[in-house]
Amino acid sequence: MAKKNLKDTWYNARNLAISHYYVEKGERRNKDRVVKEELTIEDDTAWERICPKWCLHKKASWMALVRYWLEDEDFKAKSMQNKANRGHGGTHNQGSKPFPVYEKDMVAANGGQEIHRLTVWQKAHEKKDHVGGAVTYYDKSDKKVENYKKAFKALHGADSDPLSEPVDETAVMIAGGGQPHGRPAILSAVHKPTISLPWIRHITSSSGMPMPPRPRRSTQSFDDARIEEAYEQVQVEFQQKMQEYEEAAMAFRRHESEQTKALFLAMRTGAQPPEYVDPPVVPPAPRLPTKQEFFAQFYDGTPVSALPYY
């Protein structure tokens, strides 16, 4: 959690600094616009001038952070991957509110009467700009909710009401086809699955209960259940490799920091400089292949693994 908070602080500091840069020029660029237009600054003098107050006496550290944003290849690769994961045109209308806060506010606006969590989730994914008066949703969220309703009725009977019963984890997993991006297609912010789609198939087949059909997609490669499961496994491998990479990178930075401190201490005290010790080896940063890349490799008959993607 502390590591994530630090990254969030860096992220906000960068966007806020860029926003202040444009204010100095007499142009308004809020944080959302900075992110959407992928604005940046190439002038080092400008970066120094907009150094935040909490870093005023540590400008060298601030400029090191700037160099990291502008030049570090790992940072750029992660940034591009995160951008691709977010998609285009937005993902929800919650703003900076966490889903539980958004849900609480929506219930309060409803006079304190409970609202089904799925209804809240769908409302959070409703676009504010209605085209031709019609309600539209981010990332086909309305279709995802309909898939959930169908899966729920298939599990509990045609007369069951999905929006009057607690959220069914099995229906969530079936409706979204498992966890195609490492998380459920719906309620991912508040729902952490305890079962997998293969396990659901196992228990439904062993009990003789028919499993609702998997949501179908437009091409045969997406329709193949085998490749979906294989891609889920690639995502698991990617997370493991990314954790190993981050741990190695942290060990490398810790080693360099300790060596630098020891060197400066020797210079200050006149002692013998410490013997240099080779830093820990940092493996290449892993990259999660896109589904298109993975499908091409899968159908080419090549062994499937996250490991070749760097």
C-alpha positions in Angstrom: 0.0 0.0 0.0 2.8 2.4 0.9 4.5 1.8 -2.5 1.2 2.5 -4.3 0.7 5.7 -2.3 4.2 6.8 -3.3 3.5 6.2 -7.0 0.2 8.0 -6.7 2.0 11.0 -5.1 4.5 11.1 -8.0 1.8 10.8 -10.6 -0.3 13.6 -9.0 2.9 15.8 -8.6 3.8 15.5 -12.2 0.3 16.3 -13.5 -0.1 19.2 -11.1 3.3 20.6 -12.1 2.4 20.5 -15.8 -0.9 22.2 -15.0 0.9 25.0 -13.1 3.3 25.4 -16.1 0.4 26.1 -18.4 -1.2 28.5 -15.9 2.0 30.5 -16.0 1.5 30.8 -19.7 -2.0 32.0 -19.3 -3.6 28.7 -20.4 -5.8 26.5 -18.3 -5.0 22.8 -18.2 -6.5 20.9 -15.4 -5.3 17.4 -14.3 -7.9 15.6 -16.5 -6.8 17.5 -19.6 -3.1 16.9 -18.8 -3.8 13.2 -18.7 -6.1 13.1 -21.7 -3.8 15.1 -24.0 -0.7 13.4 -22.6 0.9 16.8 -22.0 4.5 17.1 -20.9 7.4 19.6 -20.7 10.7 19.2 -22.4 12.4 22.3 -20.9 14.5 21.6 -17.7 14.4 25.2 -16.7 10.6 25.1 -16.6 10.6 21.9 -14.6 12.9 23.6 -12.0 10.7 26.7 -11.9 7.5 24.7 -11.1 9.1 22.6 -8.5 6.4 21.9 -5.8 6.8 23.6 -2.4 7.4 20.3 -0.6 10.5 19.8 -2.7 11.8 23.4 -2.8 15.0 22.5 -0.8 15.6 19.3 -2.7 15.6 20.5 -6.3 18.2 17.9 -7.2 15.8 15.1 -6.1 13.0 16.8 -8.0 15.0 16.9 -11.2 16.0 13.3 -10.7 12.3 12.5 -10.6 11.8 14.5 -13.8 14.6 12.6 -15.5 12.8 9.4 -14.5 9.6 10.5 -16.0 11.2 11.7 -19.3 13.9 9.2 -19.9 13.4 5.9 -17.9 12.4 3.3 -20.5 10.7 1.0 -17.9 8.6 3.9 -16.7 7.6 4.7 -20.3 6.8 1.1 -21.0 4.5 0.8 -17.9 2.9 4.2 -18.8 2.1 3.0 -22.3 0.7 -0.3 -21.0 -1.4 1.4 -18.4 -2.7 3.8 -21.1 -3.7 0.8 -23.2 -5.4 -0.8 -20.3 -7.5 2.3 -19.5 -8.8 2.5 -23.1 -10.1 5.7 -24.7 -12.8 8.1 -23.9 -12.9 7.3 -20.1 -14.0 4.3 -18.1 -16.5 5.7 -15.5 -18.0 8.9 -14.2 -17.0 8.5 -10.5 -14.1 11.0 -10.8 -11.7 10.5 -7.9 -14.4 9.0 -5.7 -13.8 5.3 -4.7 -16.7 3.1 -5.5 -17.9 2.7 -1.9 -18.1 6.5 -1.5 -19.9 6.9 -4.8 -22.3 4.1 -3.7 -22.9 5.8 -0.3 -23.6 9.2 -1.9 -26.0 7.6 -4.4 -27.9 5.9 -1.5 -28.1 9.2 0.4 -29.5 10.9 -2.7 -32.1 8.2 -2.8 -33.4 9.1 0.6 -31.3 6.5 2.4 -33.1 3.6 0.6 -30.7 0.8 -0.5 -29.8 0.5 -4.1 -28.6 -2.8 -5.6 -24.8 -2.6 -6.0 -25.1 -3.6 -9.7 -27.4 -0.7 -10.4 -24.9 1.6 -8.7 -22.1 0.2 -10.8 -24.0 0.6 -14.0 -24.9 4.2 -13.1 -21.2 4.9 -12.4 -20.4 3.8 -15.9 -23.0 5.9 -17.6 -21.7 8.6 -19.9 -22.7 12.1 -19.1 -23.0 13.2 -22.7 -26.1 11.4 -24.1 -26.0 11.0 -27.8 -29.3 12.0 -29.3 -30.9 11.7 -25.9 -30.0 8.1 -25.6 -28.2 6.8 -22.5 -24.8 5.4 -23.4 -22.2 3.6 -21.2 -18.4 3.3 -21.0 -16.9 0.0 -22.1 -20.3 -1.6 -23.0 -21.1 -1.7 -19.3 -24.9 -2.0 -20.0 -24.2 -5.2 -22.0 -22.1 -6.6 -19.1 -24.9 -6.1 -16.7 -27.3 -7.8 -19.1 -24.8 -10.8 -19.3 -24.8 -10.9 -15.5 -28.6 -11.0 -15.4 -28.7 -13.8 -17.9 -26.1 -15.8 -16.0 -28.0 -15.2 -12.7 -31.3 -16.4 -14.1 -29.6 -19.5 -15.7 -28.2 -20.4 -12.2 -31.3 -19.5 -10.1 -34.2 -19.9 -12.5 -36.0 -17.7 -15.0 -38.3 -16.3 -12.3 -35.4 -15.1 -10.1 -34.6 -11.3 -9.9 -30.9 -10.5 -10.2 -31.5 -7.0 -8.8 -33.3 -8.0 -5.6 -30.7 -10.7 -4.5 -27.1 -10.2 -3.3 -24.5 -10.2 -6.0 -23.7 -13.8 -7.0 -20.0 -14.4 -7.5 -20.5 -17.3 -9.8 -22.8 -15.2 -12.1 -20.1 -12.4 -12.0 -17.4 -14.8 -13.2 -19.6 -16.4 -15.9 -20.9 -13.1 -17.2 -17.4 -11.7 -17.7 -15.9 -14.9 -19.0 -13.6 -15.2 -16.0 -11.0 -12.5 -15.5 -9.8 -11.6 -19.0 -7.7 -8.7 -17.7 -6.8 -10.1 -14.3 -10.0 -8.8 -12.8 -13.8 -9.4 -13.2 -15.6 -7.5 -16.0 -18.0 -6.0 -13.5 -17.7 -4.8 -9.9 -13.9 -5.2 -10.1 -13.4 -2.3 -7.7 -15.3 -4.0 -4.8 -15.4 -7.7 -5.7 -12.4 -10.0 -5.3 -13.2 -13.4 -6.7 -12.6 -16.5 -4.6 -13.3 -18.9 -7.4 -12.1 -19.3 -10.9 -14.0 -20.0 -14.1 -12.4 -23.4 -14.6 -13.4 -24.3 -11.1 -17.0 -23.2 -11.8 -17.0 -25.4 -14.9 -15.7 -28.3 -12.8 -18.4 -28.0 -10.1 -21.2 -27.4 -12.5 -20.3 -30.4 -14.7 -19.8 -32.7 -11.7 -23.1 -31.8 -10.2 -24.9 -32.2 -13.6 -26.1 -28.6 -13.5 -25.8 -27.0 -17.0 -23.5 -24.0 -17.1 -24.7 -20.9 -18.9 -23.0 -20.3 -22.2 -19.9 -18.2 -22.1 -20.4 -14.7 -23.5 -19.6 -14.9 -27.2 -17.4 -12.6 -29.2 -17.2 -11.7 -32.8 -14.2 -13.8 -33.9 -13.4 -17.5 -33.6 -10.2 -16.8 -31.7 -12.1 -15.1 -28.9 -14.7 -17.8 -28.9 -12.2 -20.5 -28.1 -12.5 -21.2 -24.4 -9.0 -22.7 -24.4 -7.3 -19.5 -25.4 -9.1 -17.4 -22.8 -7.9 -19.8 -20.1 -4.4 -19.8 -21.5 -4.4 -16.0 -21.6 -5.5 -15.9 -17.9 -2.5 -18.1 -17.1 -0.2 -15.7 -19.0 -1.6 -12.8 -16.9 -0.8 -14.8 -13.7 2.8 -15.4 -14.9 3.1 -11.7 -15.8 2.1 -10.7 -12.3 4.7 -13.1 -10.8 7.4 -11.8 -13.1 6.5 -8.2 -12.5 6.8 -8.8 -8.7 10.2 -10.4 -9.2 11.3 -7.5 -11.4 10.1 -4.9 -8.9 11.8 -6.7 -6.0 15.1 -6.9 -7.9 14.9 -3.2 -9.0 14.2 -2.2 -5.4 17.2 -4.3 -4.2 19.4 -2.6 -6.9 18.3 0.9 -5.8 18.9 0.0 -2.2 22.4 -1.3 -3.0 23.3 1.8 -5.0 22.0 4.1 -2.2 24.0 2.3 0.5 27.2 2.4 -1.7 26.7 6.1 -2.3 26.2 6.9 1.4 29.3 4.9 2.3 31.3 6.7 -0.3 30.2 10.2 0.9 30.8 9.2 4.5 34.4 8.2 3.6 35.0 11.5 1.8 33.6 13.5 4.7 35.6 11.6 7.4 38.8 11.0 5.3 38.4 7.2 5.8 39.3 4.6 3.2 36.6 4.5 0.5 34.6 1.2 0.7 35.3 -1.5 -1.8 32.9 -1.5 -4.6 30.4 -4.4 -4.6 28.6 -5.4 -7.8 24.9 -4.6 -7.5 22.1 -7.2 -7.8 21.2 -8.2 -11.3 17.9 -6.6 -12.5 16.1 -8.7 -15.1 14.4 -7.0 -18.1 11.0 -5.6 -17.3 8.3 -8.1 -18.4 5.6 -7.0 -20.7 2.1 -8.4 -20.9 1.3 -9.2 -24.5 -1.9 -7.9 -26.0 -4.6 -10.4 -26.8 -3.9 -10.0 -30.5 -0.2 -10.8 -30.0 -1.1 -13.7 -27.7 -3.7 -15.1 -30.1 -1.2 -15.0 -33.0 1.4 -16.9 -31.0 -1.2 -19.4 -29.7 -2.5 -20.4 -33.1 0.9 -20.5 -34.5 1.6 -23.4 -32.2 4.4 -21.6 -30.3 4.7 -22.5 -26.6 2.7 -19.9 -24.7 4.3 -18.1 -21.8 4.6 -14.6 -20.5 8.4 -15.0 -20.4 9.4 -14.1 -24.0 7.7 -10.7 -23.8 10.2 -8.1 -22.6 
